[in-house]
Amino acid sequence: MLTVRPKISELAFRVFGRSLHPELFETYLTRTIAREQYRLRIDITSSGHLLTWQRDGIVFSEVACSSLQPLPSGHQLYGGSVGRPNQEKICYQKSLDYRCDFQLDSARPQTFSMIQNELLKSFPCEGMLFQFQSSGRIEMGAISYVNIQSRQNTVHVRAFHTFPDAYLVMKSESIFSIPESARE
């Protein structure tokens, strides 16, 4: 199976008030964090990531994926291109305060190489990392790195997805927080 990243021009960032079936994605790594108050599944996929947050029957999903990816149209709370920086805040069913920031950064080839090497160094200590095969044009393949900081009522997720052929890095920072009024 070839594991080369899709073109950056095809990427989208979407948020749903529902689960998205993992079978819809080509998943390379999965991790689940279970706390007393919530459960979060993190999938590194061929084009980015899928985060699925669950609590008391409520499901909320964030996905960085190809805009060509067939996804359900129902319960989409946000959808946009990663080509421009964006911040979103959503209070979902009074059980989740969600905030995300995402952007696309370009770098010079030497700086880009340093970024990739720093991500590789970070991996042994914390987070999830998947290195894709090279597309052939650039020696090193793309990298997806996801760092998760989990607390009793909050999860903080930072994701970095590199695109070596274009010297671009997609960065996202997402915070899933249970509002004070919804805590048990």
N, C-alpha and C positions, 0 to 999 in steps of 0.2 A: 504494500500500500504506500503510495506516495504521500508524504506529509509536508507539502509546500503550502505556504500561506497564500490566501487569495489577494487580489489587488486591493489596495487601500481605498480606491474610489468606490468599491462595492460595499464598504462597511457601514453599518447602522448601529445605533444604540436604542434599545427598546425596553419598556417597562410594562409589565402585565399584572393585573390583579387575578392571577390564576397560575397554575403550573403549566410548564411547557414540557412535553414529553422528551426525555433525553434521547429517545430513538430518532428524533428529528435532527440530531446533531452528530457529527463525527467527534466523539469524545476521546481524549487521550489520557487525562488524569481526572480523578474524582476524589473529593474529601468531604466528609460530613462532620459538622460540629453540632453536638447535641448538648444543650443546657436545660436546666429545669424549666425555663420560660420559653424556649424556642429551639428550632432546629434549622440549620443552614447547610445546604448542599452546594458545593463549589465544583464546577466542571470546567476544565480547560478544553476548549473545542478547537476545531480546525481554523476558525476565523476569530476566536477571541475567548469569551467565557459565558457561562450560564450560572447565575446565582439564584437559588430557590430557597426562600425564607418561609417557614411554617410556624404557626402558633394557633392552638385552639381551633383548628379547622380552617384557618385563614391561610391562603397561599399567595405569595408575592414573588414575582420573577423579574430579574434584570438580565438582559442578554446583549452582548456585543457580538454581532454576527454579520454575515453577508446580507446585503439588502435583497439579494436574490433568493435567500433562504425562505422556503414556504413556511409561514407561521400563521397561527389562527388570527382572525381579525377581531374576535370578541375579547373584551376586557383589556384592550390595550390602553394604558394610561398615559404613555408617552412614546413618541417615536421620532427619531431625528438622525441626521447624518453626523458622523464623527468629524467631518471636515471643518467644523467651527467649534470653538470652546462653548460649553454650555453648563449651566447649573440648574438642577431641578429639585424641588421639594414637594413631597406628597405626604399628606396625612391619610393613611389608608384604614378605613373602617374603625377609627378611633383606637386601633390596636397596634399601629405601627407608624412611627415617624421615619420617613425615608428621605435621605438627601444624597444626591450624587453630583459630582463634578467630573467632566471629562473633556479632554482636549487632545489635539494632535500636534506634536512637536517635530520640527525638522532639525537635522544636525548635519554638520560637515562629516565626511567619511571617517576621519580620525576620531572625532568626538563620538560618533555613532558606535565605533568599535569599542571605545572606552565604556560607553553605556552598557553594551552587551556584556563586556567582561565583568563589570560591576554587578550586573544581575546574576551572572553565573557564580560570582563570589558570595553573594547574599544567600543563595539557595541552601547550602549545607546547614545554615543556622536557623532559618525560618522560612516558611512559605512553601509554595508549590512551584515547580518549574518544569517546562517542557521545551526542548529544543527541536525545532523542525529541521528537515533536511534542507540543504542549500538548493536554491533554484538553478544553480549553475553559473549565474552571472557574478554573484558574490560568494566568497569562500565560506563564510559562516551562515548557517541557516537562521531563520527567525526564532525568537524566544518569546514565550509567554511566561510571565512570573506573576504570581498572585500571593500577596501577603495578607494574612488574616489575624486580626486581634479581637479576641472574643472575651466579653465580660458578661456578667449576670444578665444585664438588661440591654446590652449594646454589642453590636458587631461592627467592626471597622475593616473594610476590605479595600486594599490598594492593588490595582492590576496594571501591568505594563505589558504591552504587546508590540514587538518590534517588527518592522518591515524593511529588511536590509536592501532590497532592490531600489527603494525610494529614499532610504536613510530617514525613515519616519518612526516615531514612537507614539503609540496611542496610550494615554494614561487615563485611568479612571480612579476615583476615590468615592466609595459608597459607605454610607452609615445607615444601619438598620437599628432603630432604637424603640424600645417599648415606652410609650408615654407614662408619666407618673400615675395618671388616672387609671391606666389599664394594668398596672402591676399588681400581682397577688400578694 
